Amino acid sequence: MSNELRSEHAKRILEDKLFVASMQGLRDTLVEQWKITDKHDIDAREQIWLELKMVDRFEGHLQSILEEGQITNFKQSFKEI
């Protein structure tokens, strides 16, 4: 799959209302779970923290695919000038 096509797919996903709402819902759920953990339950708190970081990492990965395609498109249009 070309960078341009990957970028288009990533953009569609990142702008999809269901995806955006799902990601925010997941973050909200994890934060709520963290709030109700016992302050001494370090294992549970660390697991929730790791899950929050994975959500961010996944979304960041899609964002990097989008940006990589935009850079490629910019470079190609610059070469054509």
C-alpha positions in Angstrom: 0.0 0.0 0.0 1.4 3.4 -0.9 2.1 6.1 1.6 -0.6 8.2 0.0 -3.2 5.5 0.4 -2.1 4.8 3.9 -2.4 8.5 4.7 -5.9 8.7 3.3 -7.0 5.7 5.3 -5.4 7.1 8.5 -7.1 10.5 7.9 -10.5 8.9 7.4 -10.1 6.9 10.6 -8.9 9.8 12.7 -11.7 12.0 11.5 -14.4 9.4 11.9 -16.9 10.5 14.6 -17.4 7.0 15.9 -13.6 6.4 16.2 -13.1 9.8 17.9 -16.0 9.1 20.4 -14.8 5.6 21.0 -11.3 6.7 21.8 -12.5 9.4 24.1 -14.9 7.0 25.8 -12.1 4.5 26.3 -9.9 7.2 27.9 -12.8 8.4 30.1 -13.5 4.8 31.2 -9.9 4.2 32.1 -9.6 7.4 34.1 -12.8 6.6 36.0 -11.4 3.1 36.7 -8.2 4.7 38.0 -10.2 7.1 40.2 -12.0 4.2 42.0 -8.9 2.1 42.6 -7.6 1.8 46.1 -4.6 4.2 46.5 -2.5 1.2 47.6 -3.4 -0.9 44.6 -0.3 -0.1 42.7 -0.6 -3.0 40.2 -4.1 -1.9 39.1 -3.1 1.7 38.8 0.0 0.8 36.7 -2.1 -1.4 34.4 -4.6 1.4 33.8 -1.7 3.8 33.2 -0.3 1.4 30.6 -3.6 1.1 28.9 -4.0 4.9 28.7 -0.5 5.1 27.2 -1.4 2.4 24.6 -4.5 4.3 23.6 -2.3 7.4 23.0 0.3 5.4 21.2 -2.2 3.8 18.9 -3.7 7.2 18.0 -0.3 8.7 17.6 0.7 5.9 15.2 -2.3 6.7 13.0 -1.4 10.4 13.2 2.2 9.7 12.1 0.9 7.7 9.1 -1.2 10.6 8.1 1.7 13.1 8.5 4.1 10.8 6.6 1.7 10.8 3.7 1.3 14.6 3.8 5.0 15.0 3.7 5.3 12.7 0.8 2.6 14.6 -1.1 4.3 17.9 -0.3 7.7 16.6 -1.6 6.1 15.3 -4.8 4.3 18.5 -5.5 7.5 20.5 -4.8 9.4 18.3 -7.3 6.8 19.1 -10.0 7.5 22.8 -9.7 
